[in-house]
Amino acid sequence: MTNKAAEIKKMFNLWYYNSEFSTGHMQENDPFSDLVMVDDLMLPLNSLPEYMQTIVKEARAQGKEIAFTSEDPE
């Protein structure tokens, strides 16, 4: 039974705070809405420069998620 549940979850890309299937209340209380991945580290969105915050907000408005990586100096 667990395997079927996992398949359904994967098929519909379900997770607790998926905006497509969440209520307004859940979206407002999403603990991940103010976080963004930078070099595989979760950081508060407001710690990024304004132009990067704008990129994240625009991507999320389109239902996409975004992460940043810094360039390797080598």
Kinemage of the C-alpha trace (Angstrom):
@kinemage 1
@onewidth
@group {chain A} dominant
@subgroup {mainchain}
@vectorlist {calphas} color= white
{ca met a 1} P 0.000 0.000 0.000
{ca thr a 2} L 2.800 2.419 0.807
{ca asn a 3} L 4.304 1.925 -2.637
{ca lys a 4} L 1.042 2.997 -4.312
{ca ala a 5} L 0.881 6.128 -2.172
{ca ala a 6} L 4.455 7.012 -3.121
{ca glu a 7} L 3.661 6.505 -6.809
{ca ile a 8} L 0.627 8.791 -6.599
{ca lys a 9} L 2.599 11.415 -4.696
{ca lys a 10} L 5.344 11.319 -7.315
{ca met a 11} L 2.898 11.297 -10.252
{ca phe a 12} L 1.135 14.462 -9.096
{ca asn a 13} L 4.250 16.098 -7.607
{ca leu a 14} L 2.480 16.310 -4.244
{ca trp a 15} L 4.127 17.729 -1.173
{ca tyr a 16} L 2.768 19.584 1.839
{ca tyr a 17} L 3.120 23.109 0.472
{ca asn a 18} L 2.481 22.521 -3.245
{ca ser a 19} L 0.708 25.714 -4.347
{ca glu a 20} L -1.488 23.872 -6.856
{ca phe a 21} L -3.104 21.710 -4.181
{ca ser a 22} L -2.786 23.945 -1.109
{ca thr a 23} L -5.461 26.111 0.442
{ca gly a 24} L -4.901 29.838 0.805
{ca his a 25} L -4.262 29.352 4.515
{ca met a 26} L -1.526 26.792 3.838
{ca gln a 27} L 0.110 29.025 1.228
{ca glu a 28} L 0.150 31.976 3.644
{ca asn a 29} L 1.757 29.810 6.336
{ca asp a 30} L 4.286 28.052 4.106
{ca pro a 31} L 7.553 28.014 6.102
{ca phe a 32} L 9.555 27.678 2.877
{ca ser a 33} L 8.191 30.792 1.158
{ca asp a 34} L 10.948 32.966 2.607
{ca leu a 35} L 13.780 30.528 1.826
{ca val a 36} L 15.875 29.994 -1.274
{ca met a 37} L 18.626 27.505 -2.109
{ca val a 38} L 22.091 28.972 -2.663
{ca asp a 39} L 24.916 26.478 -3.169
{ca asp a 40} L 22.749 23.729 -1.603
{ca leu a 41} L 22.201 25.870 1.497
{ca met a 42} L 18.792 27.254 2.463
{ca leu a 43} L 18.983 31.005 3.054
{ca pro a 44} L 16.374 33.619 3.906
{ca leu a 45} L 15.215 35.363 0.749
{ca asn a 46} L 15.791 38.795 2.283
{ca ser a 47} L 19.506 38.005 2.726
{ca leu a 48} L 19.998 38.074 -1.056
{ca pro a 49} L 20.578 41.196 -3.142
{ca glu a 50} L 17.385 42.871 -4.358
{ca tyr a 51} L 17.855 41.805 -7.987
{ca met a 52} L 18.108 38.135 -6.922
{ca gln a 53} L 15.002 38.473 -4.747
{ca thr a 54} L 13.159 39.801 -7.795
{ca ile a 55} L 14.278 36.800 -9.877
{ca val a 56} L 13.016 34.399 -7.202
{ca lys a 57} L 9.671 36.185 -6.814
{ca glu a 58} L 9.093 36.277 -10.579
{ca ala a 59} L 9.911 32.572 -10.936
{ca arg a 60} L 7.622 31.643 -8.062
{ca ala a 61} L 4.809 33.764 -9.508
{ca gln a 62} L 5.044 31.508 -12.577
{ca gly a 63} L 4.880 28.403 -10.375
{ca lys a 64} L 8.575 27.644 -10.763
{ca glu a 65} L 11.298 27.185 -8.180
{ca ile a 66} L 14.806 28.541 -8.519
{ca ala a 67} L 18.174 27.925 -6.871
{ca phe a 68} L 21.462 29.763 -7.208
{ca thr a 69} L 25.029 28.515 -7.412
{ca ser a 70} L 28.155 30.589 -7.157
{ca glu a 71} L 30.846 30.162 -9.724
{ca asp a 72} L 33.849 28.028 -8.917
{ca pro a 73} L 36.980 30.277 -8.935
{ca glu a 74} L 38.995 27.583 -10.725
